[in-house]
Amino acid sequence: MAVSLKTLTSSLVFLFLFLSFTEAREVLVGGKTDAWKIPSSESDSLNKWAENSRFRIGDYLVWKYDGGKDSVLQVTKEAYQSCNITDPVAEYKDGDTKVKLERPGPFYFISGAKGHCEQGQKLIVVVLTPRHRYTAISPAPSPVEFEAPAIAPTSSSTSFKAGFVVALGLLVLGLF
């Protein structure tokens, strides 16, 4: 009975660790409802919020706003810089927008309301590149060609590896 209890416990630990590191998150833009607005100051900018956040492939950005007065436009870097609202990559008007981040790198968003982007209602989100598990030597990073908030690497990869080793060890010990 003790062996099967150890096996069950270690299996549950492993499952918990696996699910906690593979789960996509829904991230409310700005960290609050109605954050999609013209910022009152530079420190109120959504880019300041994004600089302090970590975004991974599979996460969803969620906007809550008045769909009758505003919209969210996903745009190119050039359209972001010039606040060009005429040819977006994607346009969202429902007031409850959810966008899946499906690749690493920068994503550019601006307000679709005339004049709002020029007043600072815009956002750059940088999705982290997943770390490769089996790479012995990491190549030097390539030069960055976009102007985006700096984001430091997270330690979730290291903690995942440590948690995986511990869970695997518990599983093996539980079998004997």
C-alpha positions, 0 to 999 in steps of 0.5 A, spaced: 500 500 500 505 504 501 508 503 494 502 505 491 501 511 495 508 514 493 506 512 486 500 516 486 503 522 490 509 523 485 504 522 479 500 527 481 506 532 483 508 531 476 501 532 473 501 538 477 507 541 474 506 539 467 499 543 467 502 549 471 507 550 465 503 548 459 497 552 461 495 558 456 493 564 460 488 570 459 491 576 460 487 583 461 490 588 457 492 594 462 491 589 468 484 592 469 477 593 465 477 599 461 484 600 461 484 601 453 483 608 453 487 615 452 493 615 457 493 621 462 500 621 462 506 617 460 506 613 466 499 611 465 501 608 458 499 601 456 506 600 454 509 601 461 504 595 463 507 591 458 514 592 459 513 589 466 509 583 464 511 576 461 507 574 454 508 567 452 506 563 446 499 561 447 497 566 451 491 571 450 490 578 450 483 580 453 481 587 452 474 590 455 472 597 452 466 600 449 465 597 443 460 603 440 466 608 441 472 604 440 476 598 437 482 595 437 486 594 431 492 589 430 497 593 425 504 592 422 510 596 426 509 601 420 502 603 422 503 603 429 509 608 428 505 612 424 498 611 427 495 609 420 488 606 422 486 604 414 489 597 413 489 593 419 492 586 420 486 585 424 480 589 427 476 588 433 470 592 435 466 587 440 468 591 446 470 584 449 476 582 444 480 576 445 487 575 441 491 569 441 499 570 441 501 565 436 508 566 435 514 569 438 516 577 437 512 583 437 505 584 436 502 592 435 495 594 437 492 601 436 486 604 437 481 604 431 478 611 434 480 617 430 485 621 433 486 616 439 493 613 437 496 619 436 494 621 443 498 614 446 492 609 445 497 604 443 500 597 445 506 593 443 506 586 446 513 582 445 512 574 446 518 571 449 521 565 444 521 559 448 527 556 450 530 550 447 531 544 452 536 540 448 541 546 445 548 545 448 550 552 446 546 558 445 547 562 439 548 569 440 542 573 439 540 576 433 540 584 432 533 587 434 530 591 429 524 593 432 523 598 438 519 595 443 519 594 451 525 591 454 523 584 457 528 580 461 528 572 460 524 569 466 526 563 470 520 559 469 524 554 464 529 553 470 524 552 475 520 547 470 526 543 469 528 542 477 520 541 478 521 535 473 527 532 475 524 532 482 517 529 480 521 524 476 525 522 482 519 521 486 516 517 481 522 513 480 522 512 488 515 510 488 516 504 484 521 501 488 
